[in-house]
Amino acid sequence: MLNGVGFLIILVCVFGSYVMAGGKLEIILHALPHEMMAIGGAALGAFIVSNSMHTVKLAGKGLMRSFKGPRWKDNGYLDLLTLLFQLLTLFRKSGATALEPHLDNPHESSLFSRFPAILADHHLVEFLCDYLRMMTVNFEDPNQISEAMEADIDRHHHEELEPQHALQTMADGLPAIGIVAAVLGVIKTMGSIDQPVEILGGMIGGALVGTFMGVLLSYCIVGPLASKLLQTVEADSKPYNLVKTAIVGYAQNLPVQVAVEIARRMTPASHAPSFQTLEAALDEAKNGLNAQPA
């Protein structure tokens, strides 16, 4: 929704100011199809050549993500903190034997199933379960767990940013591709140098549409979408840091509620639950754990 509003403002202000200044839209509309064919085709072809098919597919999904925005909202962070509290409390009270069934099949787990939005994030669930499973084997050195988790987060973040880098590279190249289209228009104009000035003026104006569209697409369409995707990926990576903070805190023998509270402080300020809100949620979670079969 917000993206659509932004694009509408761009188009209205750019073309509206042109018309108000006395510009003729007929010249732009006449040149637009073939200029866009040259610019769009060249940009798409270069994008395919410079990226793997995997990245090309991810870029399509990335564009959708840039419109949808981050998937993690206020309730999502509260749910994640509550789930971490339940899992770590169960681990501390009942040991690895009680925890492992939840980790081996989270979709059948009575704890995970309370939070379908978390289950929908396959990578995060896998990350959480893998490191809790490692802790059931050995967690004598919290620093090793912290380093391993940090490296895993960096790897995942790098992979998530691949389509964003590809889109940003396309945005950076669009002005130059627009110049290529404009030069072709100038070549065409020079081939018609014997035409009247009125016709030559229209042809030169049409050629300059290529430069105009290249710059417009770069800085007002593709570039902002790449920037929005970067913000979205950054926002969706925050839950990994919460998981890391809580697990490392637990490995350092902090009380579970303290480890979860420290993780709460890692939550983005705009989505962080208050201390009282989290405390109420954890009290409810304790009741749920007490109701679990022994």
C-alpha positions in Angstrom: 0.0 0.0 0.0 2.7 2.5 1.0 4.8 1.6 -2.0 1.8 2.3 -4.3 1.3 5.7 -2.7 4.9 6.6 -3.2 4.9 5.5 -6.8 1.7 7.6 -7.4 3.4 10.7 -5.9 6.4 10.2 -8.2 4.4 9.8 -11.4 2.0 12.7 -10.6 4.7 15.1 -9.6 7.2 14.2 -12.4 4.8 14.2 -15.3 2.5 16.8 -13.7 5.3 19.3 -13.5 6.3 18.5 -17.1 2.7 19.2 -18.3 2.4 22.4 -16.2 5.6 23.7 -17.7 4.1 23.4 -21.1 5.6 20.0 -22.1 3.9 17.8 -24.6 3.1 14.3 -23.4 2.6 13.1 -27.1 6.4 13.1 -27.6 7.0 10.9 -24.5 4.1 8.6 -25.2 5.2 8.1 -28.8 8.8 7.3 -27.8 8.0 5.3 -24.7 7.2 1.9 -26.2 10.4 1.4 -28.1 12.6 3.2 -25.5 11.2 0.9 -22.8 11.7 -2.1 -25.0 15.4 -1.2 -25.3 15.9 -0.2 -21.7 13.8 -3.0 -20.1 15.1 -5.7 -22.5 18.8 -4.7 -22.0 18.3 -4.4 -18.2 16.5 -7.8 -18.0 19.1 -9.5 -20.2 22.0 -8.1 -18.2 20.3 -9.2 -15.0 19.9 -12.7 -16.2 23.5 -12.9 -17.5 25.0 -11.5 -14.3 23.1 -13.7 -11.9 22.4 -17.4 -11.3 18.9 -18.7 -12.0 18.5 -19.2 -8.3 19.1 -15.5 -7.6 16.8 -14.5 -10.5 14.0 -16.4 -8.9 14.8 -15.0 -5.5 14.7 -11.5 -6.9 11.1 -12.0 -8.1 10.2 -13.1 -4.6 12.2 -10.2 -3.2 10.2 -7.7 -5.1 7.0 -9.2 -3.6 8.7 -8.9 -0.1 9.5 -5.3 -0.7 5.8 -4.6 -1.2 4.6 -6.7 1.7 7.2 -5.4 4.1 8.7 -7.3 7.1 6.7 -10.3 8.3 7.6 -9.8 12.0 5.2 -7.5 13.9 4.6 -6.8 17.6 2.8 -10.0 18.3 5.4 -12.1 16.5 8.2 -10.9 18.8 6.1 -11.5 21.9 5.2 -15.0 20.7 8.9 -15.8 19.9 10.0 -14.7 23.4 7.2 -16.8 25.0 8.2 -19.8 22.9 11.8 -19.4 23.9 10.8 -19.2 27.6 8.7 -22.4 27.3 11.4 -24.4 25.5 14.2 -23.3 27.8 12.1 -23.8 31.0 11.2 -27.3 29.8 14.9 -28.0 29.1 15.9 -26.8 32.6 13.2 -28.6 34.5 12.9 -31.9 32.6 16.1 -32.2 30.6 16.9 -33.2 27.0 14.6 -36.2 27.0 11.5 -33.9 27.4 12.7 -31.3 24.9 13.8 -33.5 22.0 10.3 -34.5 20.8 9.5 -30.8 20.3 12.7 -30.2 18.4 12.4 -33.3 16.2 8.9 -32.5 15.0 8.0 -28.9 15.7 4.9 -29.1 13.6 3.5 -31.7 15.9 4.7 -30.0 19.0 2.2 -28.7 21.5 4.5 -25.8 22.2 5.3 -24.8 18.6 1.7 -25.3 17.4 0.5 -22.4 19.5 2.5 -20.1 17.3 1.6 -20.8 13.6 3.3 -17.6 12.5 6.6 -18.8 13.9 6.2 -22.2 12.3 5.7 -20.5 9.0 9.2 -19.2 9.2 11.0 -22.4 8.2 14.5 -21.1 8.5 14.0 -19.6 12.0 12.4 -22.8 13.3 15.3 -24.8 11.9 17.8 -22.4 13.4 16.2 -22.6 16.8 15.7 -26.3 16.9 19.3 -27.1 15.6 21.0 -25.1 18.3 18.8 -26.3 21.1 19.5 -29.8 19.9 23.2 -29.0 20.0 22.8 -27.9 23.6 21.2 -31.1 24.6 24.5 -32.8 23.6 27.0 -30.4 25.0 26.9 -26.7 26.1 29.9 -26.5 28.3 31.3 -23.5 26.4 28.8 -20.7 25.8 31.3 -18.8 23.7 31.5 -21.6 21.1 27.7 -21.7 20.8 27.7 -17.9 20.4 30.3 -17.9 17.7 28.6 -20.7 15.8 25.2 -19.0 16.0 26.7 -15.7 14.9 28.4 -17.3 11.9 25.2 -19.1 11.0 23.2 -15.8 11.2 25.8 -14.0 9.0 25.6 -16.8 6.4 21.8 -16.7 6.3 21.8 -12.9 6.1 24.2 -12.9 3.2 22.1 -15.4 1.3 18.9 -13.4 2.0 20.6 -10.3 0.6 21.7 -11.8 -2.7 18.5 -10.7 -4.6 18.8 -7.2 -3.0 22.3 -6.8 -4.3 21.2 -8.0 -7.7 18.4 -5.5 -7.8 20.6 -2.7 -6.6 23.2 -3.5 -9.3 20.4 -3.3 -11.9 19.3 0.1 -10.5 22.9 1.4 -10.7 23.1 0.3 -14.4 19.8 1.7 -15.6 21.0 5.3 -16.2 23.8 4.0 -18.5 21.3 1.7 -20.3 19.1 4.8 -20.7 22.0 6.6 -22.4 22.4 3.6 -24.8 18.7 3.9 -25.8 19.1 7.7 -26.2 22.2 7.3 -28.4 20.2 5.0 -30.7 17.6 7.7 -30.9 20.3 10.3 -31.8 21.7 7.9 -34.5 18.2 7.6 -35.9 17.8 11.4 -35.8 21.1 11.9 -37.6 19.9 9.6 -40.4 17.0 12.0 -40.9 19.0 15.2 -40.9 17.3 16.4 -44.1 13.9 16.6 -42.4 12.4 19.9 -41.2 13.4 21.4 -37.9 10.0 20.5 -36.3 10.4 16.8 -37.1 14.1 16.8 -36.0 13.1 18.4 -32.7 10.5 15.8 -32.0 13.0 13.0 -32.9 15.7 14.5 -30.5 13.1 14.9 -27.8 12.1 11.2 -28.3 15.7 10.2 -28.1 16.1 12.0 -24.8 13.2 10.0 -23.4 15.6 7.1 -23.1 17.9 9.0 -20.8 14.9 10.2 -18.8 13.4 6.8 -18.4 16.8 5.2 -17.4 17.3 7.7 -14.6 13.6 7.6 -13.5 13.6 3.8 -13.3 16.9 3.7 -11.5 16.3 6.3 -8.8 12.5 6.3 -8.5 11.5 2.7 -9.1 14.1 -0.1 -8.9 16.5 1.7 -6.5 13.8 2.4 -3.9 12.5 -1.2 -4.2 16.0 -2.5 -3.6 16.3 -0.2 -0.6 13.0 -1.4 0.7 14.0 -5.0 0.3 17.2 -4.3 2.2 15.1 -2.9 5.1 12.8 -5.9 5.0 15.6 -8.4 5.1 17.3 -6.5 7.9 14.0 -6.4 9.9 13.3 -10.2 9.3 16.8 -11.1 10.6 16.2 -9.5 14.0 14.4 -12.7 15.5 17.6 -14.7 14.9 19.4 -12.3 17.3 16.7 -12.8 19.9 17.1 -16.6 19.7 20.8 -16.3 19.9 20.7 -14.0 22.9 18.2 -16.2 24.8 20.1 -19.5 24.1 23.5 -18.0 24.9 22.1 -16.5 28.1 20.7 -19.9 29.1 24.1 -21.5 28.3 25.7 -19.0 30.7 23.5 -20.4 33.5 21.3 -17.3 33.7 17.7 -17.9 34.9 15.4 -18.6 32.0 13.3 -15.5 32.6 16.4 -13.3 32.8 17.8 -14.8 29.5 14.4 -14.1 27.9 14.3 -10.5 29.3 17.8 -9.8 27.8 16.5 -11.1 24.5 13.5 -8.8 24.8 15.9 -5.9 25.0 17.3 -7.0 21.6 13.8 -6.6 20.0 13.5 -3.5 17.7 12.2 -0.6 19.7 9.1 -0.2 17.5 8.0 -3.8 18.2 9.4 -4.6 21.6 6.8 -5.7 24.2 6.9 -3.9 27.5 8.3 -5.6 30.6 4.8 -6.0 32.0 3.4 -7.4 28.8 6.1 -10.0 28.5 5.8 -10.9 32.2 2.0 -11.5 31.7 2.7 -13.6 28.7 5.3 -15.7 30.5 3.0 -16.2 33.5 0.5 -17.7 31.1 3.2 -19.8 29.5 4.1 -21.2 32.9 0.6 -22.3 33.4 0.7 -24.0 30.0 3.9 -25.8 30.9 2.4 -27.0 34.2 -0.4 -28.5 32.2 2.0 -30.5 30.0 2.0 -34.2 30.6 5.0 -35.5 32.6 
